[in-house]
């Protein structure tokens, strides 16, 4: 159950309508968690731990990693446990024998 925030009484009906319209828009935007997310292109040298700081200004909720680009052999992306404050993601590319690039979508 969400609670309506306290409102300052407004006597002008146009101002009241504007406030209601802004409130509706903010609620609609808040429903899409990625509206406050980022897409980050990350270059991963083979067998090297890379720490990616997302810069959201808060803890991230979740993230996804794209398929590797630039790979000529099969390998895998290893995700290390996030740091305690969840301000960074740690990734390692192994088995590719070369540098690969991934897109990190974080929100």
N, C-alpha and C positions, 0 to 999 in steps of 0.2 A: 504494500500500500504506500503510495507516494503522498507526501504532504505538500499542500500548496504553501509557497513561501508567504510571509507576511507582506501585506500590500499597504502602501501609503495611499490614503484616500485622494482621489483626483476628481475634480468637479467638471473638468472639460471633457465632453464625450469624445471628441476627436483624439485627445491625448489618451484616453482610456482605450479606444480602439487600436491605437498605435502600439500601446503597451501589450495588449492581448495578441496582436499580430506578431510582434517580436517574440513573445513567450512561445507561441505556437511554432515559429520557425526554429527557435533554439531547441525545443523538445524534439522536433523532427530530425534536426541535425544530430542530436545526442543519440538517437537510435542507431546510427551508422557508426560503429566503433572506428572504422578506418578513416573517418573524416579528420581525425587527429593523428593519423599514422604517417609513415614515411616509406618510400621505396629507396633502397640504398644498393648501388652496384658495388660488389665486393670482389676484389682480386685476391685469390688464395694461392700462394706459392705451394708447391707440393710439400707435404709433411711439415708444415709450419703452422703453429697456432696463431690465429689472427683474432684480435679482440676488436669488435665493432661497437663503437659507442654511438647510440642512436640519436642522441640530442633532443629527445622529446620533452625533456624538462620534468619528467616523472618516470615512475616505474612502467615498463611495458607490460601489456596484458598478454600478448601472444605474438608469434611471428611465423612466417612461412619462408621456405627457401626454394628458389627455382631450380630447375635442372641445370647442371653445369654447362657453360658455354666455352668452347675452345678446347674441349677434351678430345684426344685422339685415341685414348684407350679407356677401358672401364676403371672405375674407382668408386670412392664414396666420400661423402661429406660427413665428418664426425662433429656432432654438436656437444661441446663440453657444457657442464652445468653452468647456468648463468651466475654472475656474481650476486652476492647477497642482496644488494640494493636494486638489482634488475635494471641497471642503467647501461648494460653492455651485453652482447652476445659473443660467445667464443666458438670459432669454427676452425676446422682443420680439413684440408683436402688430402686424402691418402690414396695411393695406388694409381694416380693419373700419370705420374712421371713428368708432369709439366704444370705450369700455372694455369688455373681455370678461373672463370668468373661466374659468380652467381648473383641473382637479385634477391635481396633480403627485404621482405615486406613486413614491417613491424608496426604494431599499434598498441 
